[in-house]
Amino acid sequence: MVGGGGDLFIVDNSHSGWTGLKYLEQWSEISSALDIATGFFEIGSLLALDGGWQRLEKIRILMGDEVTSRTRKALLEAIQKKVSERLDESLEVEKKANPFLEGVVAIVDGLQSGKIECRIYNKDKFHAKAYITHPRLEVVGSKALVGSSNFTKPGLTQNIELNIQVQGPGEVVQLQEWYEEHWDDAVDITPDILNVVDRHVQQWLPYDV
């Protein structure tokens, strides 16, 4: 089971150890919800977690980007543009190995139903990375993985990262409070994400090829 092996549980994507993807796969089996903070988001992360994220009742993705502008409106517009461009690029990469984008239709459904919700924190640069899991059984208790992994396929599988699991109930509560504070101050961009992803799906439906 997730955890164990000593006081410090490290997830670094090493070949002999844990990857971020393996960690999230295992927690998806027993969790009802996942709260994610990430500097960057790529669709490949959800495709890599395909079959796992669907078990969850709710996924919240709080993101930012390395963008600065003088006004809040300009900042939000710049970030929305960069997020859309990054999603476009990641979907084009996915098409090379997955021509019909299998798994993306489920993501579209998740975005449409509200199961997956995405927000951008646009008050300042936001480059935080955290994954807070909420198990179905209260006795298991919520846990958090905090470190350097963005919610991207390379961040969860390839890059040398350093993430540490936070297990203490008091510490996890503090992290959740931090998350909720920034989530409440963030802007919903789920429709923007949906538009980008859905456009790719419509372009590559098998009966149109």
N, C-alpha and C positions, 0 to 999 in steps of 0.2 A: 504494500500500500504506500501511498505517497508519504514522504517524510523519512524518518528513521536514520540510523547510521551514525548518530552523534548529535551534539548540541547545535551544530551549524549545518544546515542542509543547503547545498549549493547546486544551482542549475546553471551550467555554463556551455551547453551544447557540445561537450566533449564526446568523442566516440566511445569512450569507456564509461561514461557517466550519463547524466541526465540531459535531455534537450528540453527546451521550453515546450515544444510540441508534445513530447511524451508526458510531461507534467500536466498540461491542460487536458490531454486525452484521458488520463486517469481520473482527474478531478471531475471531468464532464460526466463520467459514469455515475457519480454519486451526488452531483450538485444540482440545484434547481436554478441557480443564477450565477452570472459571472460579470463582475465590474472591471473594466479595463481602462487604464490610463496609458496613453502612448503618444510619442511625439509624431510618429507616422503610422498610417494604416494602409495596408495593401490587401486586395481581395484574396491574394494567395494564402494569407493566413487562415481565412475561413475555409478555403478549398482544402488546405492541408488538414484541417480539423474536421473535414466532412465526415458525417456519421457520428461525430461526437458532440458538436455544438447543437445539433438538432435535439439532443436529449434535454437540453436546458430549456427552462421556461422563459428566461429573459437574459439578454446580453446587452450591456450598456458599454459603448465605446466612446471614451472622452479623449479627444485628440487636440493636437496643436500643430505647429509647423514653424520652421525657422524663418518667419516673416515679420517684418516690422513696418509700420506705417504711422503717420502722424495722427490720423483720426481713427476712431473705432470703426466707422463705416468702411473706410479704405482698407483697414486691417482685415476686416471680415471678408470683404470682396476679394482681397489678395489671397487669403487663406483658402477660400472656397475655390478659387481658380486653381491654386496649386494642388489642392486635394483632388479635384476633378482630373487634372493633368496626370497626377501620380496614379490614380485609379485607372485611367486610360492606358498608361504605360504598363502597369502591372497586368492588366487584362490582355494586352497584346502579347506580353511574354507568356502568359498562361496558354494562349491559343496555340503556341508552337508545340506544346506537349499535349494539349487538351483542345483539339480543333473545335469541338462542338460545345466547349465550356461546360462539360458535365459537372453538376454541383452548383452552378451559378443560378439556375432557376429556383432552387431551394433558398438561396440567399435573397433573391428578389422577393420570394414569398415571405421570408422572415422580415424583410424591411417593410413590406406592405402591411403585414399584420401587426407590426409593432413589437414583435419578438426581439428584433435587433433595432436598437436605437443609437443614433450617432449624434454627438454634439461636439462643437469646437469651442475651446476656451480662447477668447479673443481679446482679453484685457491686457495680455502681455505674452511674451514668448512662453510657450508651454511645451516642455520636453520631458515630462515625467513618464516613468514606466512602472506600472504596478498591475497585478492581477489578483483580485480579491474573489475568492470562491465561497459560495454559500451552500453548504451541503443540505440535502433534504432532511437528514436526521440531525436534530439540534444537538444531540450528544457528541457528534463529530466536531462541531464547532467550525466557524469560518476561519479561513487561513488566507495569507497574502504572500505573493511572490513579488519582491521589490528589487529592482536592479537596473540593468542596461538594455534589456530586450524590448525593442519595438514590436508592435503587433503586425509583423510582416513575416513572410515565410523564411527569409534569411535570418531575421532576428530570433526566430523560434527554432531554427534547425542548423544553420551553417556558421554564422558569425561566432567568434569567441566572445562570449558574454559573461557577465557576472551578476547572478541573481541569487538572492537569499530569501528563504522562506521565513516569514514572521508567523509564529504559532501562538504566542501568548494572547489570551483573550483581550486583555487591556490594551495591548499594542495594536491589535487588529481593529478594535473599536476606534482608536485614535485615527488609524488610517482610513477607516470608513467615513469618519466625520470629515476628514480632509477631503475625501473624494466627493462627498455630498455637497460640501461648500463650493467646490469648483464646478461640480455638475450643475448646481443651481445657477451659477453665474455664467454658464456656457450657453451657446446658441444651437438650436436644433438644426442639423443639416441632413437629417435622414432623407428628406425629399431629393436633395442634391445628389447624395450617394445613390439613391434608387434610380434617378434619371440616367446617371452614367452607366451603372451596371445593366439596367434594363435595355438600354440602347444596344449594348454589345450582344445581349441575348437575342434581341430581335434581329440583329444583323446576321447572326450565326445559327439560327434555328435550322435543324437538319433538312426540313422540307423546303427551305429556301435556297439550299446549296446545290 
